Amino acid sequence: MSDPEPAVDAATIYDAFADKYRAYSETKSAYIGAVDDLIAGQLKTPPSVMLDYGSGDGVRGIELAKQVAPVRFFQADISDEMVARCKELGHAEQVFSVNTPDWAADLPDVDALVCLWNVLGHVPGTDARRNLLAELFSLMRPGGKLFIDVNNRHYVGYGRWTSLGRRIIDAIKPNYTRGDIRFDWNIDGVDYPASGHFFTPAEMVDLLKSAGFKIEKAQSVHYTTGDVSNDLTEGQLFYVASKPA
Ligand SMILES: C[S@@+](CC[C@H](N)C(=O)[O-])C[C@H]1O[C@@H](n2cnc3c(N)ncnc32)[C@H](O)[C@@H]1O
């Protein structure tokens, strides 16, 4: 059997998808709205500095920022097309391209960092995911909070038996690479060989803790209804984690 074609990086795919992103995102509004409500509920006191990391076209992060009213608001993404859209909206004080070396040099210490809709799952490989979380940790001030959601490998909607089987094998013999997926993403008639990652709750605990975070809350948000549950098989995995003071 021949090896699969190497996956195209997230920046290339999101550059190609940027024009279609808004319409696609609107098909997920129940889940997205529920995650945003959870975050707004946690940020009753306006943060001094908020960063929307992996901002996409910027619209969602800006709506959230309007709700929580940070004193200073920044956005960052890896896709030049997405960065351009955020800049066009003009709400963030600065929009960073994370491809630029030392991109965060001018960023003040962050006290609310949102990293939403499986941004971490676009990062290939566990080591790189650990490095990204360590980088986000380093951008935050002590006491600052990270809000992050990721795709759930144990989601019961994939089938009760599938979910149960995955939970058993992942408990007995953990191997994070089982959450790696490959697929062709068709954008404007072109098939992009894409990759992604689905996380287990134990993996998220490991990744967040090894970066230095303290986990404050772990919940699931149903992909179609937006229902929030403490049962971590019921939807997207959502975490509130803090940098110890
Ligand atoms: C599904 S979109 C989510 C966008 C936005 N957070 C939202 O919820 O609408 C994922 C975004 O993550 C960005 N991304 C992927 N890998 C990244 C990385 N390593 N650093 C920063 N952004 C990244 C992509 O370019 C894309 O805009």
The ligand as a Gaussian input file, in Angstrom:
#p B3LYP/6-31G(d) Opt

LIG

0 1
 C      -12.102000      26.203000      12.497000
 S      -11.227000      27.703000      12.342000
 C      -11.752000      28.545000      13.828000
 C      -11.683000      30.045000      13.703000
 C      -12.258000      30.811000      14.904000
 N      -11.556000      30.498000      16.115000
 C      -13.735000      30.537000      15.076000
 O      -14.097000      29.882000      16.026000
 O      -14.503000      30.957000      14.199000
 C       -9.549000      27.310000      12.733000
 C       -8.590000      28.489000      12.522000
 O       -7.337000      28.135000      13.121000
 C       -6.308000      28.648000      12.301000
 N       -5.077000      27.911000      12.639000
 C       -4.763000      26.631000      12.334000
 N       -3.565000      26.313000      12.852000
 C       -3.117000      27.413000      13.511000
 C       -1.940000      27.715000      14.269000
 N       -0.976000      26.817000      14.464000
 N       -1.812000      28.938000      14.790000
 C       -2.786000      29.875000      14.603000
 N       -3.912000      29.653000      13.903000
 C       -4.087000      28.437000      13.369000
 C       -6.825000      28.445000      10.887000
 O       -6.146000      29.249000       9.953000
 C       -8.298000      28.813000      11.082000
 O       -8.501000      30.196000      10.842000

